[in-house]
Amino acid sequence: MAEGILLADKMQKSYVIKIGTNVLTNVDGELDLPHLKHLVKQVAYLRQEGHQVILVSSGAVGAGQKIIPSLNSKNRVVRRQVYASVGQIQIMQLYSMEFNRHDLHVGQVLATREDFRDRRHYTHMRNCVVALLEANLIPIINENDVVSVDELMFTDNDELAGLVSAMMNADELWILTNVDGVLNGAPDSEESSVITEIEPDDLSIEKFLQPTRSNFGRGGMHTKVRVARKTAKLGITTRILPGKIPNVLKKVAAGDTIGTRFRGGKRMSNVKRWIGHAEKESEASVIINQGAEDALRNKERSSSLLPIGIVGLEGQFKKGDIVKIVNENSETIALGRAQYGSKRAQQLIGKQGSRPLVHYDYLLLLLL
């Protein structure tokens, strides 16, 4: 089986579409059923055109809050779990009913961070989604808020969508939100306009981002841009789109310029895509000297991380763990999968002739 989602025609594409809470609801938090139907109709159109679609859908917690608004619990995590347990049923029932109108069926996948933390869980998750696609189903993925507690939670579903896109080697990730895209000024300023194209390494837009989040979701534009930038660096074109405008999915698929596009870079291997989204899971750091940093950054040849270039370790790790590779300025310049544990690595620090701690095939540069 190929790494990516299998398609019959090169002109067909694979999309991961993240639908934000504020896209699925009205300003008062009620589910916007007419718009949900409209989004489903557009996804059905994409499928009819031969494209593969995976949905990452928010909205369960908000739906649950409206069903049981008087929940008597002071514990934030418990409230979230109960709301999600009730709301997820309603969301999936609506999706199932609406897709059935277009002779399509859905499959639900609930995920936590634990599912992406090691290659075994990661592979199991990927195989599940591939199986749903091969059965001609539309996977609908959401965070498993019922069992998620703080240490297992994603930042929000934007982060989950980025992980899914990398895992499935999608052609594009579309993040639907309730704004027009990334703006070059304050959202309430008449002089602000949408930035239509952003290079993943362009940090100049940071000054335009407002430190706010959506009314009913956990994320905001900062999170969306961070996810878009990281996903684009892995080779997946990412778009932040106004999910409330009519036929936005059909228009973008047809080539219309809508929202903000982060152009995908060079395609990376499945392993490196996994590593690229594993920075939060890395609890240990490998500190390297300038010579090792220069070797890793050398664009003329590929280099592995050898013990001779290591000057110190922080934290414990075992074989197969993801470690941060940090330079002498305390900058994380790369992530890598360790070929042996920290106990052995400590013994080999600064020594010549030892096998790499991180082989190039399992090393991802973050700062070029």
Backbone hydrogen bonds, N-H to C=O, Kabsch-Sander energy under -0.5 kcal/mol:
donor,donor_aa,acceptor,acceptor_aa,energy
5,I,168,M,-0.7
12,Q,9,D,-1.4
15,Y,52,Q,-2.8
16,V,172,E,-2.1
17,I,15,Y,-0.5
17,I,54,I,-2.9
18,K,16,V,-0.6
18,K,174,W,-3.1
19,I,17,I,-0.6
19,I,56,V,-2.5
20,G,18,K,-0.7
20,G,176,L,-1.2
23,V,20,G,-1.2
24,L,20,G,-1.4
25,T,21,T,-1.0
26,N,30,E,-2.9
29,G,26,N,-2.0
32,D,24,L,-3.4
33,L,31,L,-1.3
36,L,32,D,-2.3
37,K,33,L,-2.5
38,H,34,P,-1.8
39,L,35,H,-2.6
40,V,36,L,-2.4
41,K,37,K,-2.2
42,Q,38,H,-1.7
43,V,39,L,-2.4
44,A,40,V,-2.6
45,Y,41,K,-1.7
46,L,42,Q,-2.2
47,R,43,V,-2.3
48,Q,44,A,-2.2
49,E,45,Y,-1.7
50,G,47,R,-1.7
51,H,46,L,-2.2
52,Q,13,K,-2.3
54,I,15,Y,-2.3
55,L,139,P,-2.6
56,V,17,I,-2.7
57,S,55,L,-0.6
57,S,141,I,-1.8
58,S,19,I,-2.3
63,A,59,G,-2.4
64,G,60,A,-2.4
65,Q,61,V,-2.1
66,K,62,G,-1.4
67,I,63,A,-1.3
68,I,64,G,-2.3
71,L,68,I,-1.2
73,S,71,L,-1.2
76,R,74,K,-0.6
79,R,75,N,-2.5
80,R,76,R,-2.2
81,Q,77,V,-2.3
82,V,78,V,-2.5
83,Y,79,R,-2.8
84,A,80,R,-2.5
85,S,81,Q,-2.3
86,V,82,V,-2.1
87,G,83,Y,-3.2
88,Q,84,A,-2.6
89,I,85,S,-0.6
90,Q,86,V,-1.2
91,I,87,G,-2.6
92,M,88,Q,-2.4
93,Q,89,I,-2.2
94,L,90,Q,-2.2
95,Y,91,I,-2.5
96,S,92,M,-2.9
97,M,93,Q,-2.5
98,E,94,L,-2.6
99,F,95,Y,-2.8
100,N,96,S,-2.0
101,R,97,M,-1.0
102,H,99,F,-1.5
103,D,100,N,-1.9
104,L,99,F,-2.2
107,G,138,I,-1.9
109,V,140,I,-2.3
111,A,142,N,-2.2
113,R,152,L,-2.1
115,D,112,T,-1.4
116,F,113,R,-2.2
117,R,114,E,-1.0
122,Y,118,D,-2.6
123,T,119,R,-2.7
124,H,120,R,-2.2
125,M,121,H,-2.5
126,R,122,Y,-2.3
127,N,123,T,-2.7
128,C,124,H,-1.8
129,V,125,M,-2.0
130,V,126,R,-2.6
131,A,127,N,-2.2
132,L,128,C,-1.9
133,L,129,V,-2.2
134,E,130,V,-2.6
135,A,131,A,-1.4
136,N,133,L,-1.8
137,L,132,L,-2.6
138,I,105,H,-2.2
140,I,107,G,-2.9
141,I,55,L,-3.2
141,I,139,P,-0.5
142,N,109,V,-2.0
144,N,111,A,-3.1
145,D,143,E,-2.0
147,V,144,N,-1.1
148,S,144,N,-1.7
152,L,149,V,-2.1
153,M,149,V,-0.9
153,M,150,D,-0.9
159,E,156,D,-0.6
160,L,156,D,-1.5
161,A,157,N,-2.5
162,G,158,D,-2.1
163,L,159,E,-2.2
164,V,160,L,-2.6
165,S,161,A,-2.5
166,A,162,G,-2.2
167,M,163,L,-2.7
168,M,164,V,-2.5
169,N,165,S,-0.6
169,N,166,A,-0.8
170,A,165,S,-2.0
171,D,14,S,-1.4
172,E,14,S,-1.7
173,L,237,T,-2.3
174,W,16,V,-2.9
175,I,173,L,-0.6
175,I,239,R,-3.4
176,L,18,K,-3.0
176,L,174,W,-0.7
177,T,241,L,-2.7
183,L,181,G,-0.5
184,N,193,S,-2.1
189,S,186,A,-1.9
192,S,189,S,-1.2
195,I,182,V,-3.3
196,T,194,V,-0.8
198,I,261,R,-2.7
202,D,199,E,-2.1
203,L,201,D,-0.8
206,E,203,L,-1.6
207,K,204,S,-0.8
208,F,205,I,-2.1
209,L,205,I,-0.7
209,L,206,E,-1.0
212,T,210,Q,-2.4
214,S,219,G,-2.2
224,K,220,G,-2.1
225,V,221,M,-2.7
226,R,222,H,-2.4
227,V,223,T,-2.7
228,A,224,K,-2.7
229,R,225,V,-2.9
230,K,226,R,-2.2
231,T,227,V,-2.7
232,A,228,A,-2.4
233,K,229,R,-1.9
234,L,230,K,-0.9
234,L,231,T,-0.6
235,G,232,A,-2.0
236,I,231,T,-1.7
237,T,171,D,-1.1
237,T,235,G,-0.6
238,T,262,F,-2.3
239,R,173,L,-2.9
240,I,260,T,-2.5
241,L,175,I,-2.7
241,L,239,R,-0.6
243,G,177,T,-2.8
243,G,241,L,-1.1
244,K,177,T,-0.5
245,I,242,P,-1.1
248,V,245,I,-1.2
251,K,247,N,-2.5
252,V,248,V,-2.3
253,A,249,L,-2.2
254,A,250,K,-1.5
255,G,252,V,-1.4
256,D,251,K,-2.6
258,I,256,D,-1.0
260,T,240,I,-2.3
261,R,196,T,-2.2
262,F,238,T,-3.7
263,R,198,I,-1.0
263,R,261,R,-0.7
265,G,232,A,-2.8
268,M,234,L,-1.2
273,R,269,S,-2.2
274,W,270,N,-2.0
275,I,271,V,-2.6
276,G,272,K,-2.3
277,H,273,R,-0.8
277,H,274,W,-1.0
278,A,275,I,-2.1
281,E,278,A,-1.1
282,S,278,A,-0.8
282,S,279,E,-1.0
283,E,281,E,-0.6
285,S,314,E,-2.9
286,V,324,K,-3.2
287,I,285,S,-0.5
287,I,312,G,-2.8
288,I,326,V,-2.6
289,N,309,G,-2.5
293,E,289,N,-2.0
294,D,290,Q,-2.7
295,A,291,G,-1.9
296,L,292,A,-2.3
297,R,293,E,-2.1
298,N,294,D,-0.8
298,N,295,A,-0.5
305,L,358,V,-2.7
306,L,304,S,-0.8
309,G,306,L,-1.6
310,I,307,P,-1.8
311,V,287,I,-3.0
312,G,287,I,-1.4
314,E,285,S,-2.7
320,G,338,A,-2.6
321,D,318,K,-2.2
323,V,336,G,-3.0
324,K,284,A,-2.5
325,I,334,A,-2.9
326,V,286,V,-2.9
326,V,324,K,-0.6
327,N,331,E,-2.4
330,S,327,N,-1.8
333,I,325,I,-2.2
333,I,331,E,-0.9
334,A,325,I,-1.3
335,L,364,L,-2.3
336,G,323,V,-2.1
337,R,362,Y,-2.0
338,A,321,D,-2.8
338,A,336,G,-0.6
339,Q,357,L,-2.8
342,S,317,F,-2.9
345,A,341,G,-2.2
346,Q,342,S,-2.4
347,Q,343,K,-1.1
348,L,344,R,-1.1
349,I,345,A,-0.7
349,I,346,Q,-0.6
350,G,307,P,-2.7
351,K,348,L,-2.4
357,L,305,L,-2.3
358,V,305,L,-1.2
362,Y,359,H,-2.0
363,L,360,Y,-1.8
364,L,335,L,-3.1
366,L,333,I,-3.3
367,L,333,I,-1.6
368,L,366,L,-0.6
